[in-house]
Amino acid sequence: MEEQTSPSLLSFGQLLKKSWQIYKERFWTLIGIMILPYLLGAGIIFLGVIISLLFSSKPLIFLIPLGIIGVFILSFWSFVALLFAIKEREERIGVFESYKKSFPKLLSFIWISILVASITSGGLLLLIVPGIVFAVWFSLASYVLVSEDLKGMKALFRSKQLVQGYWWKVFSRFFLLIILVLFVSNLGGTYINKSGLYVILREIFRVLSFPFVLVLGFLLYENLRQIKEGTVFEEPKIGKK
């Protein structure tokens, strides 16, 4: 985790500025992608209420689990769609085009998410610090999947390769981003009692802020990839995996 003498990363302020510019330009596409899982969830609830009123509550036994699974899958899908909308921002692809392009990557993204969550959780059990190290190493894996079409452990090791030599700088940028998001999201609690209104406003902020977080992460990934352009990625051996 030692820092190397290499071209410097964009500062946190520069990343914020560039991210905000992209976020503004792609706002409606990014938000459109985000709200589809919510619309599906609302539609399932509405359908369940209608069915229960017209017939009985028995269909809900099957409808609710199917709805939960559907929203769960669409939530993952929306994540990948957001990454494609950010990656192909110059082409300005729309909501449905983003979903269409991201669909072939959906299963690979879910698998990568499981791998990162499992490894990071295992590291957290080892006195927390290894988990933090793993989380930063593999923080760019989803961007690698979308941009470089590397899957599974390859994406994780490619992310580690990009972060290597810049661990503290990557960690500090993500840490500052988390602090900023938490500060803004809890700011309303100072003026609004933590009632239903506060919960609704906090959820709206979550929907609005999540694409911004992904934009900043993608810019950080692109920055590291540009810095390490001449570094050849070698597929990890089975023993190392």
C-alpha positions as CSV (number, residue, x, y, z in Angstrom):
1,M,0.0,0.0,0.0
2,E,3.0,2.3,-0.4
3,E,2.5,5.3,-2.6
4,Q,4.5,5.4,-5.8
5,T,5.9,8.3,-7.7
6,S,3.4,8.5,-10.6
7,P,1.1,11.0,-12.2
8,S,-1.2,12.3,-9.5
9,L,-4.9,11.5,-9.3
10,L,-7.5,14.1,-9.6
11,S,-8.0,15.8,-6.3
12,F,-11.3,15.3,-4.5
13,G,-12.4,18.8,-5.4
14,Q,-11.6,18.2,-9.1
15,L,-13.6,14.9,-9.0
16,L,-16.5,16.7,-7.4
17,K,-16.5,19.4,-10.0
18,K,-16.3,17.0,-13.0
19,S,-18.9,14.7,-11.4
20,W,-21.3,17.5,-10.9
21,Q,-21.0,18.6,-14.5
22,I,-21.7,15.1,-15.8
23,Y,-24.5,14.6,-13.3
24,K,-26.2,17.8,-14.4
25,E,-25.9,16.9,-18.1
26,R,-27.2,13.4,-17.6
27,F,-29.6,14.1,-14.7
28,W,-32.9,13.0,-16.3
29,T,-31.4,9.8,-17.7
30,L,-29.8,8.8,-14.5
31,I,-32.9,9.6,-12.4
32,G,-35.1,7.8,-14.9
33,I,-33.0,4.7,-14.5
34,M,-33.1,4.9,-10.7
35,I,-36.9,5.3,-10.4
36,L,-37.9,2.2,-12.5
37,P,-37.4,-0.3,-9.5
38,Y,-39.5,2.0,-7.4
39,L,-42.3,2.1,-10.0
40,L,-42.2,-1.6,-10.3
41,G,-42.5,-1.9,-6.5
42,A,-45.4,0.5,-6.4
43,G,-47.1,-1.3,-9.3
44,I,-46.8,-4.7,-7.5
45,I,-48.3,-3.2,-4.3
46,F,-51.1,-1.6,-6.2
47,L,-51.8,-4.9,-8.1
48,G,-51.8,-6.8,-4.8
49,V,-54.3,-4.4,-3.2
50,I,-56.6,-4.8,-6.2
51,I,-56.4,-8.5,-6.3
52,S,-57.0,-8.8,-2.5
53,L,-60.1,-6.5,-2.8
54,L,-61.6,-8.4,-5.8
55,F,-60.7,-11.9,-4.9
56,S,-59.0,-12.8,-1.6
57,S,-55.6,-12.5,0.1
58,K,-54.5,-15.9,-1.1
59,P,-52.9,-14.6,-4.4
60,L,-50.7,-12.3,-2.3
61,I,-48.9,-15.4,-0.9
62,F,-47.4,-15.9,-4.4
63,L,-47.4,-12.3,-5.6
64,I,-45.4,-10.7,-2.7
65,P,-42.4,-13.1,-3.0
66,L,-42.3,-12.7,-6.8
67,G,-42.5,-8.9,-6.4
68,I,-39.7,-8.9,-4.0
69,I,-37.5,-11.0,-6.3
70,G,-38.5,-8.8,-9.3
71,V,-37.6,-5.5,-7.5
72,F,-34.3,-7.1,-6.2
73,I,-33.2,-8.1,-9.7
74,L,-34.3,-4.8,-11.3
75,S,-32.4,-2.9,-8.6
76,F,-29.2,-4.7,-9.6
77,W,-30.1,-4.2,-13.3
78,S,-30.6,-0.5,-12.7
79,F,-27.1,-0.3,-11.1
80,V,-25.5,-1.7,-14.2
81,A,-27.7,0.5,-16.4
82,L,-26.4,3.6,-14.5
83,L,-22.8,2.5,-15.2
84,F,-23.5,2.2,-18.9
85,A,-25.3,5.6,-19.0
86,I,-22.1,7.1,-17.3
87,K,-19.7,5.2,-19.5
88,E,-21.4,6.2,-22.7
89,R,-22.2,9.7,-21.6
90,E,-20.7,11.1,-24.8
91,E,-23.2,9.1,-26.9
92,R,-26.0,10.3,-24.5
93,I,-27.8,7.0,-24.5
94,G,-31.2,7.1,-22.9
95,V,-32.9,5.1,-20.1
96,F,-34.1,2.1,-22.1
97,E,-30.9,2.0,-24.2
98,S,-28.9,1.8,-20.9
99,Y,-31.1,-1.0,-19.7
100,K,-30.8,-2.8,-23.0
101,K,-27.0,-2.6,-23.1
102,S,-26.5,-3.6,-19.5
103,F,-28.7,-6.7,-19.5
104,P,-26.0,-9.1,-20.8
105,K,-23.8,-8.0,-17.9
106,L,-26.4,-8.5,-15.2
107,L,-25.5,-12.0,-14.0
108,S,-21.8,-11.1,-14.1
109,F,-22.4,-8.0,-12.0
110,I,-24.4,-10.0,-9.4
111,W,-21.6,-12.6,-9.2
112,I,-19.0,-9.8,-8.8
113,S,-21.1,-8.2,-6.1
114,I,-21.3,-11.6,-4.2
115,L,-17.6,-12.0,-4.5
116,V,-16.8,-8.5,-3.2
117,A,-19.3,-8.8,-0.4
118,S,-18.1,-12.2,0.7
119,I,-14.4,-11.3,0.6
120,T,-14.9,-7.9,2.3
121,S,-17.1,-9.5,5.0
122,G,-14.5,-12.1,5.6
123,G,-11.9,-9.5,5.9
124,L,-14.0,-7.5,8.4
125,L,-14.2,-10.5,10.6
126,L,-10.4,-10.4,10.8
127,L,-10.1,-7.4,13.0
128,I,-11.8,-5.0,10.5
129,V,-8.7,-3.6,8.8
130,P,-8.3,-6.4,6.2
131,G,-11.9,-5.8,5.2
132,I,-11.3,-2.1,4.6
133,V,-8.2,-3.0,2.6
134,F,-10.2,-5.5,0.4
135,A,-13.0,-3.0,0.0
136,V,-10.7,-0.4,-1.5
137,W,-8.8,-2.9,-3.6
138,F,-12.0,-4.2,-5.2
139,S,-14.0,-0.9,-5.2
140,L,-13.5,-0.6,-9.0
141,A,-14.5,-4.1,-10.0
142,S,-18.0,-3.1,-11.3
143,Y,-16.5,-0.4,-13.5
144,V,-13.9,-2.9,-14.8
145,L,-16.8,-5.2,-15.8
146,V,-18.6,-2.5,-17.8
147,S,-15.6,-0.9,-19.4
148,E,-13.2,-3.8,-19.9
149,D,-15.5,-6.8,-20.0
150,L,-13.5,-8.6,-17.3
151,K,-15.7,-10.9,-15.2
152,G,-15.5,-12.6,-11.8
153,M,-12.1,-12.7,-10.1
154,K,-10.5,-11.1,-13.1
155,A,-12.5,-7.9,-12.5
156,L,-11.4,-8.0,-8.8
157,F,-7.8,-8.4,-9.6
158,R,-7.9,-5.8,-12.3
159,S,-9.4,-3.4,-9.8
160,K,-6.6,-4.3,-7.3
161,Q,-4.0,-3.6,-10.0
162,L,-5.4,-0.2,-10.7
163,V,-5.6,0.8,-7.0
164,Q,-2.2,-0.6,-6.2
165,G,0.2,2.2,-5.4
166,Y,-2.7,4.6,-4.8
167,W,-4.5,2.8,-2.0
168,W,-4.5,5.7,0.5
169,K,-5.5,8.2,-2.2
170,V,-8.4,6.1,-3.4
171,F,-9.4,5.4,0.2
172,S,-9.3,9.1,1.1
173,R,-11.5,10.1,-1.8
174,F,-14.1,7.5,-1.1
175,F,-14.0,8.3,2.6
176,L,-14.5,12.1,1.9
177,L,-17.4,11.2,-0.4
178,I,-19.1,9.1,2.2
179,I,-18.7,11.8,4.8
180,L,-20.1,14.4,2.4
181,V,-23.2,12.3,1.5
182,L,-23.9,11.4,5.2
183,F,-23.6,15.1,6.2
184,V,-26.0,16.3,3.5
185,S,-28.4,13.5,4.0
186,N,-28.7,14.1,7.8
187,L,-28.7,17.9,7.4
188,G,-32.5,18.0,7.2
189,G,-32.7,16.2,10.5
190,T,-31.5,19.4,12.2
191,Y,-34.6,21.3,11.0
192,I,-37.2,18.5,10.5
193,N,-38.4,16.2,13.2
194,K,-37.5,12.6,12.2
195,S,-41.1,11.9,11.2
196,G,-42.6,10.4,8.0
197,L,-41.6,13.5,6.1
198,Y,-38.0,13.2,7.1
199,V,-37.9,9.6,6.0
200,I,-39.4,10.5,2.6
201,L,-37.0,13.3,2.1
202,R,-34.1,11.1,3.0
203,E,-35.2,8.5,0.5
204,I,-35.5,11.1,-2.2
205,F,-32.0,12.3,-1.4
206,R,-30.7,8.7,-1.6
207,V,-32.3,8.4,-5.1
208,L,-30.8,11.7,-6.2
209,S,-27.3,11.2,-4.7
210,F,-26.6,7.6,-5.7
211,P,-26.0,8.3,-9.4
212,F,-23.6,11.1,-8.4
213,V,-21.6,8.7,-6.2
214,L,-21.3,6.3,-9.2
215,V,-20.2,9.1,-11.5
216,L,-17.4,10.1,-9.1
217,G,-16.4,6.5,-8.8
218,F,-16.3,6.0,-12.6
219,L,-14.2,9.2,-13.0
220,L,-11.8,7.9,-10.4
221,Y,-11.6,4.5,-12.3
222,E,-11.0,6.3,-15.6
223,N,-8.3,8.4,-14.1
224,L,-6.5,5.4,-12.7
225,R,-6.8,3.5,-15.9
226,Q,-5.3,6.4,-17.9
227,I,-2.4,6.7,-15.4
228,K,-1.7,2.9,-15.7
229,E,-2.4,2.7,-19.4
230,G,1.0,1.0,-20.1
231,T,0.5,-1.6,-17.4
232,V,-0.4,-5.0,-18.8
233,F,-3.0,-7.0,-16.9
234,E,-2.1,-10.6,-16.4
235,E,-4.9,-13.0,-15.5
236,P,-4.3,-14.3,-11.9
237,K,-3.4,-17.9,-11.6
238,I,-5.8,-20.4,-10.0
239,G,-3.8,-20.6,-6.8
240,K,-3.8,-16.8,-6.3
241,K,-7.5,-16.7,-6.8
